[in-house]
Amino acid sequence: MLDQKVALVTGASRGIGRSIAITLAQQGFFVVVNYRGSEARAQGVLGEIENAGGQGQIYPCDVASEADVKTMIETIVKQYGHLDVVVNNAGVTKDNLILRMKAEDLDLVLDTNLKGTFYCMKYAAKQMLRQRSGRIINISSIVGIHGNAGQVNYSASKAGIIGMTKSLAKELGSRGITVNAVAPGFIETEMTEELPEEIREKMLGSIPLGHFGQSEDVAAAVSFLASEGAAYITGQVLGVDGGMGA
């Protein structure tokens, strides 16, 4: 059994997930870097963790597959003896106005973002109930609270994550397991870099702090919720949005 606490971060090969994985490793966790597409990116994140003196491993898994998620979590527990933190970060977008949105665009986003989070929570909870301890941290979004034109599917998935978070917190609280969500606003990632300049300017004007957030801002919130200082916090949604949700 590994003496270090073990954290699983889904979708950790880039962007917000990468920052979360690195930050948790700095906090002393053994971090399982989950990825779906690029093994090279995941290895790069693991390299950053190890170069900074941390420890971890990479693990390929499409969270949209319940069987694959079950295998991933069972493998982690078999290897290390416990699973202490799960960060459900993996997500995709397929934006369009509703009249142009295909049913498969809805399915793709819900399968990864919503069902993927559900599967990871389900099998993580099974182990954490045995341990009578654990932290589940779900990455939602400000659009899951306020909505956003062209993102009916994405907004639905992120709103659903908030509902699941609050419900599971009530189910698991008596066993010492906390379940919380982080709702980022507009964060500088590869996704936002691709937006047209006029849309970026419009977004910027809606942020009271006057600038986009960084992935490290989200990672800091996750790090807090994974820490001992957050032991009495559950069922909450922590906005990291520069004041947009105020």
SULDA-V677957 format. One record per pair of residues at least 12 apart in sequence whose C-alpha atoms are under 6 Angstrom apart, sorted by the first residue. I is the first residue (numbers start at 1). J is the second residue. D is the distance in whole Angstrom. If there is no record, write none. Layout:
i->I j->J d->D
i->I j->J d->D
//
This chain:
i->1 j->80 d->5
i->1 j->81 d->5
i->2 j->80 d->5
i->5 j->29 d->5
i->5 j->84 d->6
i->6 j->29 d->6
i->6 j->30 d->5
i->6 j->31 d->6
i->6 j->83 d->5
i->6 j->84 d->5
i->7 j->31 d->5
i->7 j->84 d->6
i->7 j->85 d->4
i->7 j->86 d->6
i->8 j->31 d->6
i->8 j->32 d->5
i->8 j->86 d->5
i->9 j->33 d->6
i->9 j->34 d->6
i->9 j->87 d->5
i->10 j->34 d->5
i->10 j->88 d->5
i->10 j->89 d->5
i->10 j->90 d->5
i->11 j->34 d->6
i->11 j->35 d->5
i->11 j->89 d->6
i->11 j->90 d->4
i->12 j->33 d->5
i->12 j->34 d->6
i->12 j->35 d->6
i->13 j->35 d->6
i->13 j->41 d->5
i->13 j->42 d->4
i->15 j->189 d->6
i->16 j->215 d->5
i->19 j->216 d->6
i->19 j->219 d->6
i->20 j->219 d->4
i->22 j->49 d->6
i->25 j->54 d->5
i->30 j->55 d->5
i->30 j->56 d->5
i->31 j->56 d->4
i->32 j->56 d->5
i->32 j->57 d->5
i->32 j->58 d->6
i->33 j->58 d->5
i->34 j->58 d->6
i->34 j->59 d->5
i->34 j->60 d->6
i->35 j->60 d->5
i->36 j->60 d->5
i->36 j->61 d->5
i->36 j->62 d->5
i->63 j->116 d->5
i->64 j->111 d->5
i->64 j->112 d->5
i->64 j->116 d->5
i->66 j->119 d->6
i->84 j->134 d->5
i->85 j->134 d->6
i->85 j->135 d->5
i->85 j->136 d->6
i->86 j->136 d->5
i->87 j->137 d->5
i->87 j->138 d->6
i->88 j->117 d->6
i->88 j->138 d->5
i->88 j->139 d->6
i->89 j->139 d->5
i->91 j->112 d->6
i->91 j->113 d->5
i->92 j->109 d->6
i->95 j->150 d->6
i->95 j->151 d->5
i->96 j->150 d->5
i->97 j->150 d->4
i->106 j->153 d->5
i->110 j->157 d->6
i->113 j->157 d->6
i->114 j->157 d->5
i->132 j->175 d->5
i->132 j->176 d->6
i->133 j->176 d->5
i->133 j->177 d->5
i->134 j->177 d->5
i->135 j->177 d->6
i->135 j->178 d->5
i->136 j->179 d->5
i->137 j->179 d->6
i->137 j->180 d->5
i->137 j->181 d->5
i->138 j->181 d->5
i->139 j->181 d->6
i->139 j->182 d->5
i->140 j->158 d->5
i->140 j->182 d->6
i->140 j->183 d->5
i->141 j->158 d->6
i->141 j->183 d->4
i->141 j->184 d->5
i->142 j->183 d->5
i->142 j->184 d->6
i->142 j->185 d->5
i->143 j->155 d->5
i->144 j->158 d->5
i->144 j->159 d->4
i->165 j->179 d->6
i->165 j->180 d->6
i->166 j->235 d->4
i->169 j->234 d->6
i->169 j->235 d->5
i->178 j->234 d->5
i->179 j->234 d->5
i->179 j->235 d->6
i->180 j->234 d->5
i->180 j->235 d->5
i->180 j->236 d->5
i->181 j->237 d->5
i->182 j->237 d->6
i->182 j->238 d->5
i->182 j->239 d->6
i->183 j->238 d->6
i->183 j->239 d->5
i->183 j->240 d->6
i->184 j->239 d->6
i->184 j->240 d->5
i->184 j->241 d->5
i->185 j->240 d->6
i->185 j->241 d->4
i->186 j->212 d->6
i->187 j->212 d->6
i->187 j->213 d->4
i->187 j->214 d->5
i->188 j->214 d->5
i->207 j->242 d->6
i->207 j->244 d->5
i->208 j->243 d->5
i->209 j->242 d->5
//
